[in-house]
Amino acid sequence: MKILLLKKSAIIVCMSKERFITFIFGTAIEALFFSISMFGKDWLFAVVFGLFLLRRLMLSYKLDKFMRENKIL
């Protein structure tokens, strides 16, 4: 796992293939539990899993932005 510094001193972690697969799998599980909580009207767990999901989506956005700016893919 490599750590890169951006212009605004934000730290972005470039993932290996195995870490990326577990990241995607974890995001899918969190989205599943979030939707189950929403449909079951269990608002406390929906908020908790929503925050977890939001954190992962923000990290995905930062990684995508970094890769586009540096033309990695």
mmCIF file of the N, C-alpha and C atoms, coordinates in Angstrom:
data_MODEL
# 
_entry.id   MODEL 
# 
loop_
_atom_site.group_PDB 
_atom_site.id 
_atom_site.type_symbol 
_atom_site.label_atom_id 
_atom_site.label_alt_id 
_atom_site.label_comp_id 
_atom_site.label_asym_id 
_atom_site.label_entity_id 
_atom_site.label_seq_id 
_atom_site.pdbx_PDB_ins_code 
_atom_site.Cartn_x 
_atom_site.Cartn_y 
_atom_site.Cartn_z 
_atom_site.occupancy 
_atom_site.B_iso_or_equiv 
_atom_site.pdbx_formal_charge 
_atom_site.auth_seq_id 
_atom_site.auth_comp_id 
_atom_site.auth_asym_id 
_atom_site.auth_atom_id 
_atom_site.pdbx_PDB_model_num 
ATOM 1   N N  . MET A 1 1  ? 0.852   -1.161 0.000   1.00 0.00 ? 1  MET A N  1 
ATOM 2   C CA . MET A 1 1  ? 0.000   0.000  0.000   1.00 0.00 ? 1  MET A CA 1 
ATOM 3   C C  . MET A 1 1  ? 0.908   1.238  0.000   1.00 0.00 ? 1  MET A C  1 
ATOM 4   N N  . LYS A 1 2  ? 0.668   2.138  -0.925  1.00 0.00 ? 2  LYS A N  1 
ATOM 5   C CA . LYS A 1 2  ? 1.477   3.349  -1.043  1.00 0.00 ? 2  LYS A CA 1 
ATOM 6   C C  . LYS A 1 2  ? 0.681   4.539  -0.537  1.00 0.00 ? 2  LYS A C  1 
ATOM 7   N N  . ILE A 1 3  ? 1.377   5.479  0.072   1.00 0.00 ? 3  ILE A N  1 
ATOM 8   C CA . ILE A 1 3  ? 0.736   6.709  0.540   1.00 0.00 ? 3  ILE A CA 1 
ATOM 9   C C  . ILE A 1 3  ? 1.297   7.863  -0.284  1.00 0.00 ? 3  ILE A C  1 
ATOM 10  N N  . LEU A 1 4  ? 0.409   8.645  -0.879  1.00 0.00 ? 4  LEU A N  1 
ATOM 11  C CA . LEU A 1 4  ? 0.807   9.762  -1.720  1.00 0.00 ? 4  LEU A CA 1 
ATOM 12  C C  . LEU A 1 4  ? 0.286   11.060 -1.133  1.00 0.00 ? 4  LEU A C  1 
ATOM 13  N N  . LEU A 1 5  ? 1.057   12.134 -1.267  1.00 0.00 ? 5  LEU A N  1 
ATOM 14  C CA . LEU A 1 5  ? 0.629   13.441 -0.801  1.00 0.00 ? 5  LEU A CA 1 
ATOM 15  C C  . LEU A 1 5  ? 0.170   14.272 -1.988  1.00 0.00 ? 5  LEU A C  1 
ATOM 16  N N  . LEU A 1 6  ? -0.966  14.910 -1.852  1.00 0.00 ? 6  LEU A N  1 
ATOM 17  C CA . LEU A 1 6  ? -1.486  15.778 -2.896  1.00 0.00 ? 6  LEU A CA 1 
ATOM 18  C C  . LEU A 1 6  ? -1.123  17.225 -2.603  1.00 0.00 ? 6  LEU A C  1 
ATOM 19  N N  . LYS A 1 7  ? -1.540  18.132 -3.474  1.00 0.00 ? 7  LYS A N  1 
ATOM 20  C CA . LYS A 1 7  ? -1.224  19.546 -3.348  1.00 0.00 ? 7  LYS A CA 1 
ATOM 21  C C  . LYS A 1 7  ? -1.755  20.144 -2.064  1.00 0.00 ? 7  LYS A C  1 
ATOM 22  N N  . LYS A 1 8  ? -2.968  19.768 -1.662  1.00 0.00 ? 8  LYS A N  1 
ATOM 23  C CA . LYS A 1 8  ? -3.598  20.343 -0.481  1.00 0.00 ? 8  LYS A CA 1 
ATOM 24  C C  . LYS A 1 8  ? -3.281  19.534 0.770   1.00 0.00 ? 8  LYS A C  1 
ATOM 25  N N  . SER A 1 9  ? -2.199  18.815 0.756   1.00 0.00 ? 9  SER A N  1 
ATOM 26  C CA . SER A 1 9  ? -1.715  17.971 1.846   1.00 0.00 ? 9  SER A CA 1 
ATOM 27  C C  . SER A 1 9  ? -2.739  16.925 2.282   1.00 0.00 ? 9  SER A C  1 
ATOM 28  N N  . ALA A 1 10 ? -3.570  16.491 1.360   1.00 0.00 ? 10 ALA A N  1 
ATOM 29  C CA . ALA A 1 10 ? -4.483  15.378 1.643   1.00 0.00 ? 10 ALA A CA 1 
ATOM 30  C C  . ALA A 1 10 ? -3.734  14.080 1.357   1.00 0.00 ? 10 ALA A C  1 
ATOM 31  N N  . ILE A 1 11 ? -3.946  13.107 2.185   1.00 0.00 ? 11 ILE A N  1 
ATOM 32  C CA . ILE A 1 11 ? -3.258  11.830 2.013   1.00 0.00 ? 11 ILE A CA 1 
ATOM 33  C C  . ILE A 1 11 ? -4.192  10.862 1.308   1.00 0.00 ? 11 ILE A C  1 
ATOM 34  N N  . ILE A 1 12 ? -3.723  10.311 0.211   1.00 0.00 ? 12 ILE A N  1 
ATOM 35  C CA . ILE A 1 12 ? -4.478  9.331  -0.558  1.00 0.00 ? 12 ILE A CA 1 
ATOM 36  C C  . ILE A 1 12 ? -3.701  8.019  -0.529  1.00 0.00 ? 12 ILE A C  1 
ATOM 37  N N  . VAL A 1 13 ? -4.401  6.956  -0.311  1.00 0.00 ? 13 VAL A N  1 
ATOM 38  C CA . VAL A 1 13 ? -3.771  5.642  -0.261  1.00 0.00 ? 13 VAL A CA 1 
ATOM 39  C C  . VAL A 1 13 ? -4.090  4.911  -1.557  1.00 0.00 ? 13 VAL A C  1 
ATOM 40  N N  . CYS A 1 14 ? -3.047  4.530  -2.290  1.00 0.00 ? 14 CYS A N  1 
ATOM 41  C CA . CYS A 1 14 ? -3.238  3.741  -3.507  1.00 0.00 ? 14 CYS A CA 1 
ATOM 42  C C  . CYS A 1 14 ? -3.284  2.268  -3.110  1.00 0.00 ? 14 CYS A C  1 
ATOM 43  N N  . MET A 1 15 ? -4.329  1.587  -3.525  1.00 0.00 ? 15 MET A N  1 
ATOM 44  C CA . MET A 1 15 ? -4.586  0.236  -3.055  1.00 0.00 ? 15 MET A CA 1 
ATOM 45  C C  . MET A 1 15 ? -4.030  -0.817 -4.003  1.00 0.00 ? 15 MET A C  1 
ATOM 46  N N  . SER A 1 16 ? -3.693  -1.941 -3.407  1.00 0.00 ? 16 SER A N  1 
ATOM 47  C CA . SER A 1 16 ? -3.348  -3.101 -4.217  1.00 0.00 ? 16 SER A CA 1 
ATOM 48  C C  . SER A 1 16 ? -4.640  -3.730 -4.728  1.00 0.00 ? 16 SER A C  1 
ATOM 49  N N  . LYS A 1 17 ? -4.516  -4.702 -5.605  1.00 0.00 ? 17 LYS A N  1 
ATOM 50  C CA . LYS A 1 17 ? -5.701  -5.340 -6.184  1.00 0.00 ? 17 LYS A CA 1 
ATOM 51  C C  . LYS A 1 17 ? -6.533  -6.046 -5.109  1.00 0.00 ? 17 LYS A C  1 
ATOM 52  N N  . GLU A 1 18 ? -5.872  -6.742 -4.183  1.00 0.00 ? 18 GLU A N  1 
ATOM 53  C CA . GLU A 1 18 ? -6.593  -7.451 -3.127  1.00 0.00 ? 18 GLU A CA 1 
ATOM 54  C C  . GLU A 1 18 ? -7.323  -6.472 -2.209  1.00 0.00 ? 18 GLU A C  1 
ATOM 55  N N  . ARG A 1 19 ? -6.685  -5.366 -1.879  1.00 0.00 ? 19 ARG A N  1 
ATOM 56  C CA . ARG A 1 19 ? -7.315  -4.356 -1.012  1.00 0.00 ? 19 ARG A CA 1 
ATOM 57  C C  . ARG A 1 19 ? -8.500  -3.718 -1.727  1.00 0.00 ? 19 ARG A C  1 
ATOM 58  N N  . PHE A 1 20 ? -8.375  -3.510 -3.028  1.00 0.00 ? 20 PHE A N  1 
ATOM 59  C CA . PHE A 1 20 ? -9.471  -2.937 -3.796  1.00 0.00 ? 20 PHE A CA 1 
ATOM 60  C C  . PHE A 1 20 ? -10.686 -3.865 -3.801  1.00 0.00 ? 20 PHE A C  1 
ATOM 61  N N  . ILE A 1 21 ? -10.451 -5.157 -3.968  1.00 0.00 ? 21 ILE A N  1 
ATOM 62  C CA . ILE A 1 21 ? -11.554 -6.118 -3.982  1.00 0.00 ? 21 ILE A CA 1 
ATOM 63  C C  . ILE A 1 21 ? -12.248 -6.148 -2.626  1.00 0.00 ? 21 ILE A C  1 
ATOM 64  N N  . THR A 1 22 ? -11.483 -6.147 -1.538  1.00 0.00 ? 22 THR A N  1 
ATOM 65  C CA . THR A 1 22 ? -12.108 -6.126 -0.215  1.00 0.00 ? 22 THR A CA 1 
ATOM 66  C C  . THR A 1 22 ? -12.816 -4.802 0.044   1.00 0.00 ? 22 THR A C  1 
ATOM 67  N N  . PHE A 1 23 ? -12.296 -3.718 -0.515  1.00 0.00 ? 23 PHE A N  1 
ATOM 68  C CA . PHE A 1 23 ? -12.947 -2.410 -0.384  1.00 0.00 ? 23 PHE A CA 1 
ATOM 69  C C  . PHE A 1 23 ? -14.310 -2.428 -1.065  1.00 0.00 ? 23 PHE A C  1 
ATOM 70  N N  . ILE A 1 24 ? -14.384 -2.970 -2.274  1.00 0.00 ? 24 ILE A N  1 
ATOM 71  C CA . ILE A 1 24 ? -15.637 -3.063 -3.009  1.00 0.00 ? 24 ILE A CA 1 
ATOM 72  C C  . ILE A 1 24 ? -16.608 -3.997 -2.292  1.00 0.00 ? 24 ILE A C  1 
ATOM 73  N N  . PHE A 1 25 ? -16.113 -5.125 -1.817  1.00 0.00 ? 25 PHE A N  1 
ATOM 74  C CA . PHE A 1 25 ? -16.960 -6.076 -1.098  1.00 0.00 ? 25 PHE A CA 1 
ATOM 75  C C  . PHE A 1 25 ? -17.520 -5.438 0.173   1.00 0.00 ? 25 PHE A C  1 
ATOM 76  N N  . GLY A 1 26 ? -16.691 -4.723 0.922   1.00 0.00 ? 26 GLY A N  1 
ATOM 77  C CA . GLY A 1 26 ? -17.144 -4.041 2.136   1.00 0.00 ? 26 GLY A CA 1 
ATOM 78  C C  . GLY A 1 26 ? -18.172 -2.971 1.836   1.00 0.00 ? 26 GLY A C  1 
ATOM 79  N N  . THR A 1 27 ? -17.976 -2.240 0.749   1.00 0.00 ? 27 THR A N  1 
ATOM 80  C CA . THR A 1 27 ? -18.946 -1.214 0.353   1.00 0.00 ? 27 THR A CA 1 
ATOM 81  C C  . THR A 1 27 ? -20.284 -1.846 0.000   1.00 0.00 ? 27 THR A C  1 
ATOM 82  N N  . ALA A 1 28 ? -20.259 -2.971 -0.690  1.00 0.00 ? 28 ALA A N  1 
ATOM 83  C CA . ALA A 1 28 ? -21.502 -3.658 -1.043  1.00 0.00 ? 28 ALA A CA 1 
ATOM 84  C C  . ALA A 1 28 ? -22.226 -4.162 0.206   1.00 0.00 ? 28 ALA A C  1 
ATOM 85  N N  . ILE A 1 29 ? -21.485 -4.693 1.169   1.00 0.00 ? 29 ILE A N  1 
ATOM 86  C CA . ILE A 1 29 ? -22.096 -5.172 2.409   1.00 0.00 ? 29 ILE A CA 1 
ATOM 87  C C  . ILE A 1 29 ? -22.708 -4.012 3.189   1.00 0.00 ? 29 ILE A C  1 
ATOM 88  N N  . GLU A 1 30 ? -21.991 -2.892 3.274   1.00 0.00 ? 30 GLU A N  1 
ATOM 89  C CA . GLU A 1 30 ? -22.529 -1.726 3.979   1.00 0.00 ? 30 GLU A CA 1 
ATOM 90  C C  . GLU A 1 30 ? -23.774 -1.185 3.281   1.00 0.00 ? 30 GLU A C  1 
ATOM 91  N N  . ALA A 1 31 ? -23.771 -1.179 1.964   1.00 0.00 ? 31 ALA A N  1 
ATOM 92  C CA . ALA A 1 31 ? -24.955 -0.723 1.228   1.00 0.00 ? 31 ALA A CA 1 
ATOM 93  C C  . ALA A 1 31 ? -26.129 -1.673 1.452   1.00 0.00 ? 31 ALA A C  1 
ATOM 94  N N  . LEU A 1 32 ? -25.855 -2.973 1.527   1.00 0.00 ? 32 LEU A N  1 
ATOM 95  C CA . LEU A 1 32 ? -26.915 -3.953 1.793   1.00 0.00 ? 32 LEU A CA 1 
ATOM 96  C C  . LEU A 1 32 ? -27.525 -3.722 3.171   1.00 0.00 ? 32 LEU A C  1 
ATOM 97  N N  . PHE A 1 33 ? -26.682 -3.586 4.206   1.00 0.00 ? 33 PHE A N  1 
ATOM 98  C CA . PHE A 1 33 ? -27.195 -3.363 5.554   1.00 0.00 ? 33 PHE A CA 1 
ATOM 99  C C  . PHE A 1 33 ? -27.903 -2.021 5.669   1.00 0.00 ? 33 PHE A C  1 
ATOM 100 N N  . PHE A 1 34 ? -27.413 -1.022 4.944   1.00 0.00 ? 34 PHE A N  1 
ATOM 101 C CA . PHE A 1 34 ? -28.081 0.274  4.941   1.00 0.00 ? 34 PHE A CA 1 
ATOM 102 C C  . PHE A 1 34 ? -29.488 0.152  4.361   1.00 0.00 ? 34 PHE A C  1 
ATOM 103 N N  . SER A 1 35 ? -29.626 -0.534 3.241   1.00 0.00 ? 35 SER A N  1 
ATOM 104 C CA . SER A 1 35 ? -30.942 -0.664 2.615   1.00 0.00 ? 35 SER A CA 1 
ATOM 105 C C  . SER A 1 35 ? -31.880 -1.528 3.460   1.00 0.00 ? 35 SER A C  1 
ATOM 106 N N  . ILE A 1 36 ? -31.360 -2.578 4.096   1.00 0.00 ? 36 ILE A N  1 
ATOM 107 C CA . ILE A 1 36 ? -32.184 -3.401 4.981   1.00 0.00 ? 36 ILE A CA 1 
ATOM 108 C C  . ILE A 1 36 ? -32.684 -2.563 6.160   1.00 0.00 ? 36 ILE A C  1 
ATOM 109 N N  . SER A 1 37 ? -31.809 -1.740 6.708   1.00 0.00 ? 37 SER A N  1 
ATOM 110 C CA . SER A 1 37 ? -32.198 -0.877 7.825   1.00 0.00 ? 37 SER A CA 1 
ATOM 111 C C  . SER A 1 37 ? -33.228 0.161  7.398   1.00 0.00 ? 37 SER A C  1 
ATOM 112 N N  . MET A 1 38 ? -33.073 0.701  6.209   1.00 0.00 ? 38 MET A N  1 
ATOM 113 C CA . MET A 1 38 ? -34.033 1.701  5.727   1.00 0.00 ? 38 MET A CA 1 
ATOM 114 C C  . MET A 1 38 ? -35.405 1.069  5.501   1.00 0.00 ? 38 MET A C  1 
ATOM 115 N N  . PHE A 1 39 ? -35.442 -0.085 4.855   1.00 0.00 ? 39 PHE A N  1 
ATOM 116 C CA . PHE A 1 39 ? -36.724 -0.735 4.578   1.00 0.00 ? 39 PHE A CA 1 
ATOM 117 C C  . PHE A 1 39 ? -37.374 -1.286 5.848   1.00 0.00 ? 39 PHE A C  1 
ATOM 118 N N  . GLY A 1 40 ? -36.538 -1.633 6.848   1.00 0.00 ? 40 GLY A N  1 
ATOM 119 C CA . GLY A 1 40 ? -37.067 -2.126 8.110   1.00 0.00 ? 40 GLY A CA 1 
ATOM 120 C C  . GLY A 1 40 ? -37.413 -1.014 9.080   1.00 0.00 ? 40 GLY A C  1 
ATOM 121 N N  . LYS A 1 41 ? -37.210 0.231  8.658   1.00 0.00 ? 41 LYS A N  1 
ATOM 122 C CA . LYS A 1 41 ? -37.481 1.418  9.475   1.00 0.00 ? 41 LYS A CA 1 
ATOM 123 C C  . LYS A 1 41 ? -36.726 1.399  10.799  1.00 0.00 ? 41 LYS A C  1 
ATOM 124 N N  . ASP A 1 42 ? -35.496 0.902  10.747  1.00 0.00 ? 42 ASP A N  1 
ATOM 125 C CA . ASP A 1 42 ? -34.604 0.924  11.904  1.00 0.00 ? 42 ASP A CA 1 
ATOM 126 C C  . ASP A 1 42 ? -33.630 2.086  11.690  1.00 0.00 ? 42 ASP A C  1 
ATOM 127 N N  . TRP A 1 43 ? -34.045 3.256  12.099  1.00 0.00 ? 43 TRP A N  1 
ATOM 128 C CA . TRP A 1 43 ? -33.366 4.494  11.718  1.00 0.00 ? 43 TRP A CA 1 
ATOM 129 C C  . TRP A 1 43 ? -31.984 4.632  12.338  1.00 0.00 ? 43 TRP A C  1 
ATOM 130 N N  . LEU A 1 44 ? -31.775 4.119  13.546  1.00 0.00 ? 44 LEU A N  1 
ATOM 131 C CA . LEU A 1 44 ? -30.458 4.232  14.170  1.00 0.00 ? 44 LEU A CA 1 
ATOM 132 C C  . LEU A 1 44 ? -29.404 3.494  13.349  1.00 0.00 ? 44 LEU A C  1 
ATOM 133 N N  . PHE A 1 45 ? -29.710 2.249  12.994  1.00 0.00 ? 45 PHE A N  1 
ATOM 134 C CA . PHE A 1 45 ? -28.759 1.487  12.184  1.00 0.00 ? 45 PHE A CA 1 
ATOM 135 C C  . PHE A 1 45 ? -28.644 2.057  10.771  1.00 0.00 ? 45 PHE A C  1 
ATOM 136 N N  . ALA A 1 46 ? -29.716 2.619  10.260  1.00 0.00 ? 46 ALA A N  1 
ATOM 137 C CA . ALA A 1 46 ? -29.648 3.239  8.936   1.00 0.00 ? 46 ALA A CA 1 
ATOM 138 C C  . ALA A 1 46 ? -28.689 4.418  8.947   1.00 0.00 ? 46 ALA A C  1 
ATOM 139 N N  . VAL A 1 47 ? -28.716 5.211  10.009  1.00 0.00 ? 47 VAL A N  1 
ATOM 140 C CA . VAL A 1 47 ? -27.792 6.352  10.116  1.00 0.00 ? 47 VAL A CA 1 
ATOM 141 C C  . VAL A 1 47 ? -26.351 5.857  10.258  1.00 0.00 ? 47 VAL A C  1 
ATOM 142 N N  . VAL A 1 48 ? -26.142 4.836  11.084  1.00 0.00 ? 48 VAL A N  1 
ATOM 143 C CA . VAL A 1 48 ? -24.789 4.308  11.292  1.00 0.00 ? 48 VAL A CA 1 
ATOM 144 C C  . VAL A 1 48 ? -24.218 3.748  9.994   1.00 0.00 ? 48 VAL A C  1 
ATOM 145 N N  . PHE A 1 49 ? -24.976 2.899  9.322   1.00 0.00 ? 49 PHE A N  1 
ATOM 146 C CA . PHE A 1 49 ? -24.478 2.324  8.071   1.00 0.00 ? 49 PHE A CA 1 
ATOM 147 C C  . PHE A 1 49 ? -24.409 3.370  6.960   1.00 0.00 ? 49 PHE A C  1 
ATOM 148 N N  . GLY A 1 50 ? -25.271 4.382  7.018   1.00 0.00 ? 50 GLY A N  1 
ATOM 149 C CA . GLY A 1 50 ? -25.201 5.483  6.062   1.00 0.00 ? 50 GLY A CA 1 
ATOM 150 C C  . GLY A 1 50 ? -23.909 6.276  6.213   1.00 0.00 ? 50 GLY A C  1 
ATOM 151 N N  . LEU A 1 51 ? -23.492 6.488  7.460   1.00 0.00 ? 51 LEU A N  1 
ATOM 152 C CA . LEU A 1 51 ? -22.227 7.202  7.695   1.00 0.00 ? 51 LEU A CA 1 
ATOM 153 C C  . LEU A 1 51 ? -21.032 6.379  7.211   1.00 0.00 ? 51 LEU A C  1 
ATOM 154 N N  . PHE A 1 52 ? -21.067 5.073  7.481   1.00 0.00 ? 52 PHE A N  1 
ATOM 155 C CA . PHE A 1 52 ? -20.002 4.196  6.979   1.00 0.00 ? 52 PHE A CA 1 
ATOM 156 C C  . PHE A 1 52 ? -19.944 4.230  5.456   1.00 0.00 ? 52 PHE A C  1 
ATOM 157 N N  . LEU A 1 53 ? -21.103 4.173  4.838   1.00 0.00 ? 53 LEU A N  1 
ATOM 158 C CA . LEU A 1 53 ? -21.184 4.174  3.380   1.00 0.00 ? 53 LEU A CA 1 
ATOM 159 C C  . LEU A 1 53 ? -20.716 5.511  2.812   1.00 0.00 ? 53 LEU A C  1 
ATOM 160 N N  . LEU A 1 54 ? -21.096 6.585  3.455   1.00 0.00 ? 54 LEU A N  1 
ATOM 161 C CA . LEU A 1 54 ? -20.659 7.910  3.015   1.00 0.00 ? 54 LEU A CA 1 
ATOM 162 C C  . LEU A 1 54 ? -19.149 8.057  3.100   1.00 0.00 ? 54 LEU A C  1 
ATOM 163 N N  . ARG A 1 55 ? -18.552 7.519  4.161   1.00 0.00 ? 55 ARG A N  1 
ATOM 164 C CA . ARG A 1 55 ? -17.098 7.573  4.317   1.00 0.00 ? 55 ARG A CA 1 
ATOM 165 C C  . ARG A 1 55 ? -16.396 6.834  3.183   1.00 0.00 ? 55 ARG A C  1 
ATOM 166 N N  . ARG A 1 56 ? -16.901 5.664  2.842   1.00 0.00 ? 56 ARG A N  1 
ATOM 167 C CA . ARG A 1 56 ? -16.291 4.900  1.742   1.00 0.00 ? 56 ARG A CA 1 
ATOM 168 C C  . ARG A 1 56 ? -16.490 5.588  0.395   1.00 0.00 ? 56 ARG A C  1 
ATOM 169 N N  . LEU A 1 57 ? -17.653 6.176  0.185   1.00 0.00 ? 57 LEU A N  1 
ATOM 170 C CA . LEU A 1 57 ? -17.894 6.867  -1.082  1.00 0.00 ? 57 LEU A CA 1 
ATOM 171 C C  . LEU A 1 57 ? -17.021 8.112  -1.220  1.00 0.00 ? 57 LEU A C  1 
ATOM 172 N N  . MET A 1 58 ? -16.768 8.805  -0.122  1.00 0.00 ? 58 MET A N  1 
ATOM 173 C CA . MET A 1 58 ? -15.872 9.965  -0.179  1.00 0.00 ? 58 MET A CA 1 
ATOM 174 C C  . MET A 1 58 ? -14.453 9.529  -0.517  1.00 0.00 ? 58 MET A C  1 
ATOM 175 N N  . LEU A 1 59 ? -13.999 8.418  0.051   1.00 0.00 ? 59 LEU A N  1 
ATOM 176 C CA . LEU A 1 59 ? -12.673 7.901  -0.277  1.00 0.00 ? 59 LEU A CA 1 
ATOM 177 C C  . LEU A 1 59 ? -12.597 7.484  -1.744  1.00 0.00 ? 59 LEU A C  1 
ATOM 178 N N  . SER A 1 60 ? -13.655 6.861  -2.242  1.00 0.00 ? 60 SER A N  1 
ATOM 179 C CA . SER A 1 60 ? -13.687 6.474  -3.659  1.00 0.00 ? 60 SER A CA 1 
ATOM 180 C C  . SER A 1 60 ? -13.607 7.697  -4.562  1.00 0.00 ? 60 SER A C  1 
ATOM 181 N N  . TYR A 1 61 ? -14.328 8.757  -4.188  1.00 0.00 ? 61 TYR A N  1 
ATOM 182 C CA . TYR A 1 61 ? -14.297 9.987  -4.976  1.00 0.00 ? 61 TYR A CA 1 
ATOM 183 C C  . TYR A 1 61 ? -12.892 10.599 -4.988  1.00 0.00 ? 61 TYR A C  1 
ATOM 184 N N  . LYS A 1 62 ? -12.234 10.618 -3.834  1.00 0.00 ? 62 LYS A N  1 
ATOM 185 C CA . LYS A 1 62 ? -10.881 11.182 -3.766  1.00 0.00 ? 62 LYS A CA 1 
ATOM 186 C C  . LYS A 1 62 ? -9.904  10.377 -4.602  1.00 0.00 ? 62 LYS A C  1 
ATOM 187 N N  . LEU A 1 63 ? -10.015 9.053  -4.543  1.00 0.00 ? 63 LEU A N  1 
ATOM 188 C CA . LEU A 1 63 ? -9.134  8.216  -5.352  1.00 0.00 ? 63 LEU A CA 1 
ATOM 189 C C  . LEU A 1 63 ? -9.386  8.410  -6.842  1.00 0.00 ? 63 LEU A C  1 
ATOM 190 N N  . ASP A 1 64 ? -10.648 8.503  -7.237  1.00 0.00 ? 64 ASP A N  1 
ATOM 191 C CA . ASP A 1 64 ? -10.988 8.716  -8.640  1.00 0.00 ? 64 ASP A CA 1 
ATOM 192 C C  . ASP A 1 64 ? -10.469 10.060 -9.119  1.00 0.00 ? 64 ASP A C  1 
ATOM 193 N N  . LYS A 1 65 ? -10.641 11.091 -8.312  1.00 0.00 ? 65 LYS A N  1 
ATOM 194 C CA . LYS A 1 65 ? -10.160 12.426 -8.677  1.00 0.00 ? 65 LYS A CA 1 
ATOM 195 C C  . LYS A 1 65 ? -8.642  12.431 -8.822  1.00 0.00 ? 65 LYS A C  1 
ATOM 196 N N  . PHE A 1 66 ? -7.950  11.771 -7.903  1.00 0.00 ? 66 PHE A N  1 
ATOM 197 C CA . PHE A 1 66 ? -6.496  11.696 -7.958  1.00 0.00 ? 66 PHE A CA 1 
ATOM 198 C C  . PHE A 1 66 ? -6.031  10.978 -9.219  1.00 0.00 ? 66 PHE A C  1 
ATOM 199 N N  . MET A 1 67 ? -6.697  9.863  -9.552  1.00 0.00 ? 67 MET A N  1 
ATOM 200 C CA . MET A 1 67 ? -6.304  9.106  -10.730 1.00 0.00 ? 67 MET A CA 1 
ATOM 201 C C  . MET A 1 67 ? -6.566  9.876  -12.016 1.00 0.00 ? 67 MET A C  1 
ATOM 202 N N  . ARG A 1 68 ? -7.653  10.636 -12.060 1.00 0.00 ? 68 ARG A N  1 
ATOM 203 C CA . ARG A 1 68 ? -7.942  11.440 -13.260 1.00 0.00 ? 68 ARG A CA 1 
ATOM 204 C C  . ARG A 1 68 ? -6.961  12.604 -13.417 1.00 0.00 ? 68 ARG A C  1 
ATOM 205 N N  . GLU A 1 69 ? -6.602  13.252 -12.306 1.00 0.00 ? 69 GLU A N  1 
ATOM 206 C CA . GLU A 1 69 ? -5.676  14.390 -12.378 1.00 0.00 ? 69 GLU A CA 1 
ATOM 207 C C  . GLU A 1 69 ? -4.287  13.940 -12.814 1.00 0.00 ? 69 GLU A C  1 
ATOM 208 N N  . ASN A 1 70 ? -3.860  12.771 -12.354 1.00 0.00 ? 70 ASN A N  1 
ATOM 209 C CA . ASN A 1 70 ? -2.522  12.271 -12.671 1.00 0.00 ? 70 ASN A CA 1 
ATOM 210 C C  . ASN A 1 70 ? -2.507  11.324 -13.863 1.00 0.00 ? 70 ASN A C  1 
ATOM 211 N N  . LYS A 1 71 ? -3.661  11.138 -14.485 1.00 0.00 ? 71 LYS A N  1 
ATOM 212 C CA . LYS A 1 71 ? -3.810  10.304 -15.687 1.00 0.00 ? 71 LYS A CA 1 
ATOM 213 C C  . LYS A 1 71 ? -3.211  8.926  -15.487 1.00 0.00 ? 71 LYS A C  1 
ATOM 214 N N  . ILE A 1 72 ? -3.576  8.299  -14.363 1.00 0.00 ? 72 ILE A N  1 
ATOM 215 C CA . ILE A 1 72 ? -3.076  6.961  -14.058 1.00 0.00 ? 72 ILE A CA 1 
ATOM 216 C C  . ILE A 1 72 ? -3.777  5.937  -14.943 1.00 0.00 ? 72 ILE A C  1 
ATOM 217 N N  . LEU A 1 73 ? -5.081  6.077  -15.142 1.00 0.00 ? 73 LEU A N  1 
ATOM 218 C CA . LEU A 1 73 ? -5.805  5.141  -16.004 1.00 0.00 ? 73 LEU A CA 1 
ATOM 219 C C  . LEU A 1 73 ? -6.396  5.881  -17.169 1.00 0.00 ? 73 LEU A C  1 
# 
